[in-house]
C-alpha cells in the first residue's frame, strides 16, 4: 500500500511486518525514530514482540544475541558511536553464525562530534563478519529489510542494513509498504537448527585452540562468499512478488556506451542520477551503485567495469592513512584484468556535508588529469586548514 512516510517510520512498519519475537535497542541519533516507532506499534497492539529497553548499545546487541541463539527472530538498530560500542558483540554474533537483522542509520564517528551522515560507522566494522547491504532510497530500505530476514535465516549470517542517516531516515517519501499477507508469503517462519534447547544441550562460543581457529575463520569466510547467490535469490523472489528489485549485489544505470563509471554507496546514487540529467554536456557515465559491500562482489564489479576507460569511486568514508576503502578493494578486484580502467578514488560528503549536483561535472573534469588521483577528499576546503595540514 502506497504511503507517504518518514524513512524511519517506514522501516519500523516493515520490521513489524517481519514478525520479530524480540527487539532491543538504545536510542542514538539518527536511529532513534526507528525504535520509537516500533515501541509505538507494540504499545498500540500492532506488533506482538518482546521489546527490551536496555542501558547501552552493547546491551542491545547482547540481548538480540541471546534471543537469536534461543531460536527467536531478533532485530536491533544503531548508529555511529553505538555501532562502535556494539563492536565486540557484533563479532560474537557473526562468529556464532546467528541469524538476526540490524539497521545501521549511517552517521559519522567522532571526534570531532558529528550527528550527520557518512559511512564511517558501518565501515569501521566491515570485517566483523556481517553481510552489509546499502540502500539508495527508502523504498529500497523497506524492501531490503524484508529481504534481510530471508537472507539471514537462509545463510545463518547476520545482516546489517545500511541506511543514510537523515538523508533517508528523516526524509518523507511515497513508499509502497507491502501487506502482511505478502510478507508472510515471502518470509517463512524461522527455523534455526542450532537453537539452544535444554532437552538437547549444545555449547556455543566455546574456547577454540589454534588447532581449529583457522578452520573456523575459513568456514566463516566461505559462508560469506557463498551468501552472494542467496542475496541475489532473495531479490529475485521479491521481484516476482512485487515487481520491484534492489539489484541483488549492485545496480548499473546509464548509457551502455559510456566509457566512464562512477561507483557509490547509498543515497549518493540519486544525486548523481539527477546531476547526469542536469549536466548532459559533461558527458555520460555508468552509475554503479554498490548494494552489497560485504560480501564484496568482486566478479559483479569486474563485469560492470568492463569496457570502461575510467572508474571514479565516490565514497562517504575513508581509512585515515590508507585512503579510499571501497577504491582499494576495487583495485584488488580488477587486478590482472585486461584493459583495466584507470581508478580515481575520492571521498565526499563526510560528516553530512552536502553533495551538490555540480559534483558531476567537476568529477568528469577531474578525471581528465594525466595521472589519476590515488586518493583525495574531493570537497575539502583547504583554506579552512592550518597550512601544515593542507
C-alpha positions as CSV (number, residue, x, y, z in Angstrom):
1,X,0.0,0.0,0.0
2,X,1.4,3.4,-1.1
3,X,2.0,5.7,1.9
4,X,3.9,8.9,2.5
5,X,6.2,8.1,5.4
6,X,9.4,9.2,7.0
7,X,12.1,6.7,6.3
8,X,12.4,5.6,9.9
9,X,8.7,5.2,10.2
10,X,8.6,3.0,7.1
11,X,11.5,0.9,8.4
12,X,9.7,0.4,11.7
13,X,6.5,-0.7,10.0
14,X,8.5,-3.1,7.8
15,X,10.2,-4.7,10.8
16,X,6.8,-5.3,12.3
17,X,5.6,-7.0,9.1
18,X,8.5,-9.4,9.5
19,X,7.1,-10.6,12.9
20,X,10.2,-10.3,15.1
21,X,10.0,-12.1,18.5
22,X,12.5,-9.8,20.2
23,X,13.5,-6.2,19.6
24,X,16.2,-4.5,21.7
25,X,17.8,-1.1,21.1
26,X,19.2,2.0,22.7
27,X,18.4,5.5,21.4
28,X,21.0,7.3,19.3
29,X,20.5,10.0,16.6
30,X,19.6,9.4,13.8
31,X,18.4,5.8,14.6
32,X,16.1,6.8,17.4
33,X,13.0,7.3,15.3
34,X,13.1,3.6,14.2
35,X,12.8,2.1,17.6
36,X,10.4,4.9,18.8
37,X,8.1,3.9,16.0
38,X,8.5,0.2,16.8
39,X,7.7,0.9,20.5
40,X,4.6,2.7,19.4
41,X,3.4,-0.2,17.3
42,X,3.9,-2.5,20.3
43,X,2.0,-0.1,22.6
44,X,-0.9,0.0,20.1
45,X,-1.0,-3.7,19.9
46,X,0.0,-3.8,16.2
47,X,3.2,-5.8,17.0
48,X,3.4,-8.7,19.4
49,X,7.0,-9.0,20.4
50,X,9.3,-8.6,23.4
51,X,10.6,-5.0,23.3
52,X,13.6,-4.7,25.6
53,X,14.7,-1.3,26.8
54,X,18.4,-1.5,27.6
55,X,21.1,0.7,29.1
56,X,23.5,0.8,26.2
57,X,24.1,-0.4,22.6
58,X,26.4,-3.1,24.0
59,X,23.4,-4.4,26.0
60,X,21.1,-4.2,23.0
61,X,23.4,-6.3,20.9
62,X,23.8,-8.7,23.8
63,X,20.1,-9.1,24.2
64,X,19.5,-9.9,20.5
65,X,22.5,-12.3,20.5
66,X,20.8,-14.3,23.3
67,X,17.4,-14.1,21.7
68,X,18.7,-15.3,18.4
69,X,20.6,-18.1,20.0
70,X,17.4,-19.3,21.7
71,X,15.6,-19.5,18.3
72,X,13.8,-16.2,18.3
73,X,13.6,-13.8,15.3
74,X,15.5,-10.8,16.6
75,X,16.2,-7.2,15.5
76,X,18.1,-4.2,16.6
77,X,19.3,-0.8,15.2
78,X,22.0,1.7,16.0
79,X,24.3,4.4,14.6
80,X,27.8,5.8,14.9
81,X,29.3,5.5,18.4
82,X,26.5,3.0,19.2
83,X,27.8,0.7,16.4
84,X,31.3,1.0,17.9
85,X,30.1,0.2,21.4
86,X,28.4,-2.9,20.0
87,X,31.5,-3.9,18.0
88,X,32.7,-6.7,20.4
89,X,29.2,-8.2,20.4
90,X,28.9,-7.8,16.6
91,X,32.0,-10.0,16.2
92,X,30.5,-12.6,18.5
93,X,27.1,-12.6,16.7
94,X,28.8,-13.2,13.4
95,X,31.3,-15.8,14.8
96,X,28.4,-17.7,16.3
97,X,26.6,-17.6,12.9
98,X,23.4,-16.2,14.4
99,X,20.6,-15.1,12.2
100,X,19.4,-11.5,13.0
101,X,19.0,-8.1,11.4
102,X,20.4,-4.8,12.4
103,X,19.6,-1.4,10.8
104,X,22.6,1.0,10.8
105,X,21.4,4.6,10.3
106,X,24.7,5.6,9.0
107,X,26.3,8.6,10.8
108,X,29.8,10.0,11.2
109,X,32.1,8.8,14.0
110,X,33.6,11.3,16.4
111,X,35.9,13.1,17.2
112,X,35.1,15.8,16.2
113,X,31.5,15.1,17.1
114,X,29.1,14.9,14.2
115,X,25.5,13.7,14.2
116,X,25.2,13.8,10.4
117,X,25.6,11.2,7.7
118,X,28.6,9.4,6.3
119,X,29.5,5.7,6.3
120,X,32.4,5.6,8.8
121,X,30.4,3.6,11.3
122,X,29.5,0.6,9.2
123,X,32.9,0.7,7.5
124,X,34.5,0.5,10.9
125,X,33.0,-2.9,11.5
126,X,33.2,-4.1,7.9
127,X,35.4,-7.1,8.9
128,X,33.2,-8.3,11.7
129,X,31.7,-11.0,9.5
130,X,28.3,-9.4,8.8
131,X,26.6,-9.2,5.5
132,X,26.3,-5.4,4.8
133,X,23.7,-4.1,2.3
134,X,23.4,-0.4,1.4
135,X,20.1,1.3,0.4
136,X,19.8,4.0,-2.2
137,X,16.4,5.2,-1.1
138,X,13.6,4.5,1.4
139,X,11.8,2.1,-0.9
140,X,15.0,0.1,-1.0
141,X,15.3,0.3,2.8
142,X,11.8,-1.2,3.1
143,X,12.4,-4.0,0.5
144,X,15.9,-4.7,1.8
145,X,14.8,-5.0,5.4
146,X,12.4,-7.8,4.4
147,X,14.9,-9.5,2.2
148,X,17.5,-9.2,5.1
149,X,15.4,-11.5,7.3
150,X,15.1,-14.0,4.4
151,X,18.9,-13.8,3.8
152,X,20.0,-14.1,7.4
153,X,17.8,-17.1,8.1
154,X,18.9,-18.9,4.9
155,X,22.6,-18.2,5.5
156,X,22.8,-18.1,9.3
157,X,24.9,-14.9,8.9
158,X,23.7,-11.6,10.5
159,X,22.7,-8.8,8.1
160,X,23.3,-5.1,8.6
161,X,21.0,-2.9,6.5
162,X,22.8,0.4,6.0
163,X,20.5,3.5,5.5
164,X,21.9,7.0,5.3
165,X,21.1,8.9,8.4
166,X,18.9,12.0,8.0
167,X,19.2,11.8,4.2
168,X,16.8,8.8,4.3
169,X,15.8,8.1,7.9
170,X,14.3,11.6,8.3
171,X,13.1,12.2,4.8
172,X,9.4,11.8,3.7
173,X,8.9,9.6,0.6
174,X,6.0,7.9,-1.1
175,X,6.7,4.3,-0.2
176,X,4.9,1.1,-1.1
177,X,4.7,-0.8,2.2
178,X,3.6,-4.3,1.4
179,X,0.7,-6.1,3.0
180,X,1.2,-8.6,5.8
181,X,0.0,-11.5,3.7
182,X,2.6,-10.8,1.1
183,X,5.4,-10.6,3.6
184,X,4.2,-13.8,5.2
185,X,4.2,-15.5,1.8
186,X,7.8,-14.4,1.2
187,X,9.2,-14.9,4.7
188,X,8.7,-18.4,6.2
189,X,8.7,-19.0,10.0
190,X,12.2,-19.0,11.5
191,X,13.7,-22.5,11.9
192,X,17.1,-22.3,13.5
193,X,18.5,-25.8,13.8
194,X,21.2,-24.8,16.3
195,X,18.9,-23.0,18.7
196,X,19.6,-23.6,22.4
197,X,17.4,-26.2,23.8
198,X,17.5,-27.6,27.4
199,X,16.4,-31.0,26.2
200,X,19.2,-31.2,23.6
201,X,22.2,-29.3,25.2
202,X,24.9,-27.9,23.0
203,X,27.7,-25.3,23.6
204,X,28.1,-22.1,21.6
205,X,31.1,-19.8,21.5
206,X,33.5,-22.0,23.4
207,X,37.2,-21.6,23.6
208,X,38.9,-22.8,20.3
209,X,42.6,-23.6,20.3
210,X,44.9,-22.8,17.5
211,X,44.3,-26.3,16.2
212,X,40.8,-25.3,15.0
213,X,40.6,-21.4,14.9
214,X,41.9,-21.1,11.4
215,X,39.3,-23.6,10.1
216,X,36.5,-21.6,11.9
217,X,37.6,-18.4,10.2
218,X,37.9,-20.2,6.8
219,X,34.4,-21.6,7.2
220,X,33.0,-18.1,8.1
221,X,34.7,-16.5,5.0
222,X,33.4,-19.2,2.7
223,X,29.9,-18.8,4.1
224,X,30.0,-15.0,3.3
225,X,31.3,-15.7,-0.2
226,X,28.5,-18.3,-0.7
227,X,25.9,-15.8,0.6
228,X,26.2,-13.9,-2.7
229,X,23.8,-16.2,-4.5
230,X,21.3,-16.0,-1.6
231,X,21.4,-12.2,-1.7
232,X,20.6,-12.4,-5.5
233,X,17.9,-15.1,-4.9
234,X,16.2,-13.1,-2.2
235,X,16.0,-10.1,-4.5
236,X,14.7,-12.2,-7.4
237,X,12.0,-13.8,-5.2
238,X,10.9,-10.3,-4.0
239,X,10.8,-9.1,-7.6
240,X,8.5,-12.0,-8.5
241,X,6.1,-11.0,-5.8
242,X,6.2,-7.2,-6.1
243,X,7.7,-6.3,-9.4
244,X,10.5,-4.4,-7.6
245,X,14.2,-5.2,-7.5
246,X,17.1,-3.7,-5.5
247,X,19.6,-5.1,-7.9
248,X,20.9,-8.0,-6.0
249,X,24.6,-7.3,-5.4
250,X,24.8,-4.0,-7.3
251,X,22.9,-1.9,-9.9
252,X,24.2,-0.3,-13.1
253,X,22.4,2.5,-14.8
254,X,23.3,4.9,-17.6
255,X,24.2,4.6,-21.3
256,X,25.6,1.3,-22.5
257,X,28.3,3.0,-24.5
258,X,29.5,5.2,-21.6
259,X,33.3,5.0,-21.0
260,X,33.2,6.4,-17.5
261,X,31.9,4.7,-14.4
262,X,31.1,6.2,-11.1
263,X,30.7,3.9,-8.1
264,X,28.8,5.0,-5.0
265,X,27.0,3.5,-2.0
266,X,23.7,4.6,-0.5
267,X,21.7,7.7,-1.4
268,X,24.5,9.4,-3.3
269,X,23.2,7.5,-6.3
270,X,20.1,9.7,-6.5
271,X,22.2,12.9,-6.6
272,X,24.4,11.5,-9.3
273,X,21.5,10.3,-11.4
274,X,19.8,13.7,-11.3
275,X,23.1,15.5,-11.9
276,X,23.8,13.5,-15.0
277,X,20.5,14.7,-16.5
278,X,21.2,18.3,-15.3
279,X,24.6,18.4,-16.9
280,X,24.4,16.4,-20.2
281,X,27.2,18.5,-21.7
282,X,29.6,16.8,-19.2
283,X,29.2,13.5,-20.9
284,X,27.6,10.2,-20.0
285,X,28.6,7.8,-17.2
286,X,27.6,4.4,-15.9
287,X,26.4,4.8,-12.4
288,X,27.3,1.7,-10.4
289,X,25.5,1.5,-7.0
290,X,27.2,-1.0,-4.7
291,X,24.4,-2.6,-2.7
292,X,26.4,-5.5,-1.2
293,X,29.7,-4.3,0.4
294,X,30.1,-7.5,2.4
295,X,30.4,-9.9,0.8
296,X,32.3,-7.8,-1.7
297,X,31.0,-8.5,-5.2
298,X,34.4,-8.9,-6.9
299,X,33.1,-10.6,-10.1
300,X,30.0,-8.5,-10.5
301,X,32.1,-5.3,-10.2
302,X,34.6,-6.6,-12.7
303,X,31.9,-7.3,-15.1
304,X,30.3,-3.8,-14.5
305,X,33.6,-2.1,-15.2
306,X,34.3,-4.0,-18.5
307,X,34.8,-1.6,-21.4
308,X,35.3,1.5,-19.2
309,X,38.3,3.7,-19.5
310,X,37.9,5.4,-16.1
311,X,36.2,4.5,-12.9
312,X,35.5,7.0,-10.1
313,X,34.9,5.7,-6.7
314,X,33.0,8.2,-4.7
315,X,32.6,7.2,-1.0
316,X,31.5,8.8,2.2
317,X,34.2,7.3,4.4
318,X,37.9,6.9,4.4
319,X,40.7,4.9,6.0
320,X,42.9,7.5,7.6
321,X,46.4,7.0,6.3
322,X,45.1,4.4,3.8
323,X,42.7,6.3,1.6
324,X,39.6,5.1,-0.1
325,X,38.2,1.9,1.4
326,X,36.0,0.8,-1.5
327,X,38.5,2.0,-4.0
328,X,41.3,-0.1,-2.6
329,X,39.0,-3.2,-2.7
330,X,38.0,-2.3,-6.3
331,X,41.7,-2.2,-7.2
332,X,42.1,-5.7,-5.8
333,X,39.0,-6.9,-7.7
334,X,40.3,-5.6,-11.0
335,X,43.9,-6.7,-10.6
336,X,45.0,-8.7,-13.6
337,X,42.0,-7.7,-15.7
338,X,43.0,-7.0,-19.3
339,X,42.2,-3.3,-20.3
340,X,41.7,-2.4,-16.7
341,X,40.2,1.1,-16.3
342,X,42.0,3.9,-14.5
343,X,40.7,4.2,-11.0
344,X,40.1,7.6,-9.4
345,X,39.5,7.5,-5.6
346,X,37.6,10.3,-3.9
347,X,35.8,10.7,-0.5
348,X,33.0,13.3,-0.4
349,X,30.1,14.3,1.9
350,X,32.0,13.4,5.1
351,X,30.1,14.4,8.3
352,X,27.0,15.2,6.4
353,X,28.5,17.8,4.0
354,X,26.1,18.3,1.1
355,X,27.0,16.6,-2.1
356,X,25.7,19.2,-4.7
357,X,24.6,18.3,-8.2
358,X,27.6,20.1,-9.7
359,X,29.8,17.4,-8.3
360,X,29.1,15.5,-11.5
361,X,30.7,18.0,-14.0
362,X,33.5,18.5,-11.5
363,X,34.2,14.8,-11.4
364,X,34.0,14.4,-15.1
365,X,36.5,17.3,-15.5
366,X,38.8,15.9,-12.7
367,X,39.3,12.6,-14.4
368,X,41.0,14.3,-17.4
369,X,44.2,14.5,-15.3
370,X,47.0,12.6,-16.8
371,X,47.6,10.8,-13.5
372,X,44.5,9.5,-11.6
373,X,44.1,10.5,-8.0
374,X,45.2,7.6,-5.8
375,X,43.0,9.2,-3.1
376,X,41.7,12.7,-2.3
377,X,38.9,14.2,-0.4
378,X,37.0,15.8,-3.3
379,X,35.2,18.6,-1.4
380,X,37.8,19.6,1.1
381,X,38.2,23.4,1.5
382,X,41.9,23.8,2.1
383,X,41.7,27.4,3.1
384,X,39.9,26.3,6.3
385,X,43.0,24.3,7.4
386,X,46.3,25.2,9.0
387,X,49.0,25.4,6.3
388,X,50.8,22.4,7.9
389,X,47.7,20.2,7.4
390,X,47.0,21.1,3.7
